Amino acid sequence: MPRITPFWNRIPSIFAYGLRLAPLGVAVLAATIMLVGAMLGLMPWLLLIVFVLIFAYCFDVLESSSQGDPKPPRLSLAVLSQDVARPLKFIGLFIFFGFMLGITANFGLIPLIIGLILGAALAPASVIVLGVTDSFFAALNPVMLVRFVVRIGWSYLVLYVFVLLLISSRNTVQELIWSVLDPQFALPVATVIWIYFLIITFHLLGYLVFQFHEVLGGSKPAALANSKDAAEDLRFADFERFLDAGNLDAAIAEIEGMIGNAPQDLDLHQKLHTLLATEQRGQQMIKHNRSYLPLLLESGRRRQAVQVVETTLLLEPDYQPRPAECCEPLIGALRDAKKPRLAVKMGDRFHQRFPNHTAIPGVYLSMARILCEDLQRDDLASRLLNFTAKQFPDHPLAPEIKQYQDFVSRLNST
């Protein structure tokens, strides 16, 4: 089974979800209705209608997201009106919660505070259960809610904190809007903002169900049931199992073994590189780069090779690539990527790292060109060329090096 990306690694996608055409259409439609209602004095009734329609769409978002669908449901009157029961049940949840808090308050302040904390903590679970089961009583069942939270584990706490951050962000943006705009303009804009945050919150809740569908014991989501890559997914089963168990050494060993059986598979190399970078294992990245970088350069993935070097340097600032044969094409790739200083750094003291290597003239000629043409350091270029010409007078590149020496000398004489 493919490893599902945790929701905390999809934050940009979660925010982008609400910016697609259908969610924005829902938000604009609701804002328009609210604006017209305010002008005609029909706000109380229109508020209820808009509330029901919006939450009908939000629960549809939760349901589709729980199936792994990355696209929001299409906007249509059928979608907005086909299930008004869940929004009404949703209202009922909060009425019941308020009723129970009122009873709890009779026993003192401490029980009331405990009730508030527990109610707020279980609110996301209650909404998810209502959206998945469509059962009002299941959404109120404390045993079912606690079981849900326990099965999700610490990830539920991460979800809860993120939901609180979303609510706080929404409130901050809305307060800013009301403070800078006239009320007649602030109302529709604030409505759009409110619905945007509402939709991405329900998308997040649905995605949590998708991410943890196995531990929740539900049916296989449609996005996985329709996958045509079952054989491809199966080969990563042990790797994913080690990752889920937090056994990183075993996961790395597993993917290294797979690379040993398929040394040209760049996808396997990328998976290992990403894992090592995420876990900040710089020395292991350096070791892996010895086989990964040449493959990237040979296959024409020069930009990806540059990214590998930059990622490695973040963990190992003194990193310089190996083997020697990959240095010259890597320097060219870095120059093409408009990173001349980094290109020079990759070739620095190349002759000391690889004494008498036949690649030295090519590496130093490339560096001299960068020093002269990109960095305007003709002095360093001339020094490098003089050294290379003296040490490798019979190399096939010797005539080209001599020609560039003369070119740099003429520059220095002008």
Secondary structure, DSSP 8 states (H G I E B T S, - for coil): ------GGG-HHHHHHHTTSHHHHHHHHHHHHHHHHHHHHT-HHHHHHHHHHHHHHHHHHHHHHHHTT--S-----HHHHHS--HHHHHHHHHHHHHHHHHHHHHTT-HHHHHHHHHHHHHHHHHHHHHHHHH--HHHHH-HHHHHHHHHHHTHHHHHHHHHHHHHHHHHHHHHHHHHHHS-HHHHHHHHHHHHHHHHHHHHHHHHHHHHHTHHHHT----HHHHT-S-HHHHHTTHHHHHHHHTT-HHHHHHHHHHHHHH-TT-HHHHHHHHHHHHHTT-HHHHHHHHHHHHHHHHHTT-HHHHHHHHHHHHHH-TT----SGGGHHHHHHHHHHTT-HHHHHHHHTTHHHHSTT-TTHHHHHHHHHHHHHHTS--HHHHHHHHHHHHHH-TTSTTHHHHHHHHHHHHHHHH-
